Amino acid sequence: MNLLRIVLTSLRQHLFSSGLAAMSIALGVALLLAVTSLREQAHRQFTQVGLGVDAVLGPKGSPLQIALNALYHLEEMPGRIAWTYYQAVKANPMVADGFAFITGHSYAGYRVNAVESRFLTDFEYLPGHRFSVAAADGGSGRLFSGKDEAVAGAEVARALGLQLGQTFNPTCGVTAGDPVHVNDHIAFVGILAPTGTPHDRAIYIPLESFYTLEGHGASVAAMVKDLDHREISGAYLKLQRIRGDAYNPGVTELQYDINQSTKAQLVMPAEVMPRLFLIIGWVDQVLWAVGMMVALLAAAFLAFALVATLRERRRDLALLRALGARRRTIFGLVLAQALAISLAGAVIGWLLGHLLTGIGCHFVKAETGMSFTTWYWSSADFGLLPAALVLGTLAGLWPAIQAYRLGLLATLKPQS
Amino acid sequence: MPSAADMPRPPVIVIRDLRVAYTSQGAVLPIVDIPEWALPEGSLVVLEGPSGSGKSTFLNVLGGLLPPTSGQVTVCGVDLGTLDEAGRDRWRADHVGIIFQGLNLLQGFTALENVMLGMTFSHVTGSWKDATALLGEVGLAQRVHHRPSDLSLGEQQRVAIARALVKRPRLILADEPTGSLDPRNATDISILLRRVCADHGCSLVMVCHQPEIAAHFPQRIAFTTLNRVSPSGVAP
């Protein structure tokens, strides 16, 4: 019989306390792993992916607010910019392409954005990925071609159970109680294939439709033809790059010029979004602290459980000594038991952590439209297992030392 | 020419000037003081004596569980005084089988696993088949996979005997193995122990309080004739 079998038999003998200790470790590991995975995925999505937008040309105001509104369909745009200014910027050699948009409308809690029709055909939300309504890609119907037509993002269609041909009345605003354009019946003519981006949570209508919605004033309605006075919420810009991903140095000058003007500002998501994490970083830290406390409490629980079972096992360990087991073997057996419990806890916690991540992904998808993955390999995947084993070893040290010091004869109590 | 049976057998235990004493609150309490004693290989002896006469302490010294205060103790050809604690553990694992009065078995293990534990820490190799055969030899062929809680005290002692034998030791030390058994079981166990030791060619030193059990042994030694310390703790 090998020592591993002795360890496993002992664990089986004290299954309840061993199981509780393993589960408490699993909870700590799961919490830390889920928090880390979601945090790293969010950080990556918010700061690195950029959703295909190099810069947002928007009104003066909070850059973070503009980025959240333009890219993630959150917040509200703090103002509008002139169409002519957008055209001037788009003509700058540093700008590779631009797509105007207007935000501020909604339907059933989802944003209704007016966009240039070429946004749906030419814009790459990820390198090499454009919007599609092809059934092969998971979409349906066609892109809009008329004033009273709309296409819905995949998540909107799924959540609302939309059917092609179904009509809706957009709300003039993004909060409950805002007025509804009751006389504007816009039909869904297409459902976009899933993109795994916030675009899945938006409804798109033609840019010109915004101006002609009933209830907007005459001056707004005139903007459909009067380009000199037309206003838009902003524009997604693709900037000129050199040597792969690096921006052309002229971009900095363009950004300076725009930001110095009183007409608009150029918001670079890659610069702005990390600020969001500075703002909400405390939430992350609190979750981490909770996870660490759970893990430390789990380690303490493991130590107590081992000490408690050690009391029951004193005679067993003394008998092993009588059979020839050395003190260091007994020390190793107890430590191996702690390691086995920690390993089991870490493995269960790893699975549980990814399950929690999966649940988190579901909510993130529902709230932001961004696709996180359950099996994302975060730094915690690589770090938590060894950390749990180290913690388990530390927790097992005290009971192992107690077992090492066990008095053989005093425990066996020979009588004559 | 003398036959092999008539040849003097080498001793399995040699004692010279053995002294064991405990220190309590600054006072030295002598427990064992044996000037000289030797036990020939293959002997089956029972040590008799009143409680407190030092029999179990003596047995612990022979098993390497307790280092003597002074003197030389050579068991199975090894001077135990030359070994440190780890060395004595290793030596015990290889050469000596020990049976205690009760609670001899590890509760979470089956009878067979308990027997296999007898070899786990030794250099002796043996198979599960050997252990199963030994359990059959002590009358537990049908109880191989039972846990101690499913066995009677007598059956548990049989498992302990099988475990002591599994590593094919030269010496078995039994500290009142029948002390917690009813008379019939006690007699059966003592007879079994004597028989299997004889069959396997190993020596047996057994401490016993029960004269009716000791009566089954060919060689009975009154411990007081070996130990110069009286049960009241008076040294010579």
Chai-1 contact restraints between the chains, C-beta under 6 A:
chainA,res_idxA,chainB,res_idxB,connection_type,confidence,min_distance_angstrom,max_distance_angstrom,comment,restraint_id
A,M1,B,M116,contact,1.0,0.0,6.0,A-B,restraint_1
A,M1,B,T120,contact,1.0,0.0,6.0,A-B,restraint_2
A,T9,B,G108,contact,1.0,0.0,6.0,A-B,restraint_3
A,T9,B,F109,contact,1.0,0.0,6.0,A-B,restraint_4
A,Q13,B,G108,contact,1.0,0.0,6.0,A-B,restraint_5
A,R315,B,L103,contact,1.0,0.0,6.0,A-B,restraint_6
A,D316,B,L106,contact,1.0,0.0,6.0,A-B,restraint_7
A,A322,B,I98,contact,1.0,0.0,6.0,A-B,restraint_8
A,L323,B,L117,contact,1.0,0.0,6.0,A-B,restraint_9
A,L323,B,F121,contact,1.0,0.0,6.0,A-B,restraint_10
A,G324,B,D89,contact,1.0,0.0,6.0,A-B,restraint_11
A,G324,B,R92,contact,1.0,0.0,6.0,A-B,restraint_12
A,G324,B,A93,contact,1.0,0.0,6.0,A-B,restraint_13
A,G324,B,F121,contact,1.0,0.0,6.0,A-B,restraint_14
A,G324,B,S122,contact,1.0,0.0,6.0,A-B,restraint_15
A,A325,B,F121,contact,1.0,0.0,6.0,A-B,restraint_16
A,R326,B,A86,contact,1.0,0.0,6.0,A-B,restraint_17
A,R326,B,D89,contact,1.0,0.0,6.0,A-B,restraint_18
A,P414,B,S56,contact,1.0,0.0,6.0,A-B,restraint_19
A,P414,B,D175,contact,1.0,0.0,6.0,A-B,restraint_20
A,S416,B,S51,contact,1.0,0.0,6.0,A-B,restraint_21
A,S416,B,K55,contact,1.0,0.0,6.0,A-B,restraint_22
A,S416,B,S56,contact,1.0,0.0,6.0,A-B,restraint_23
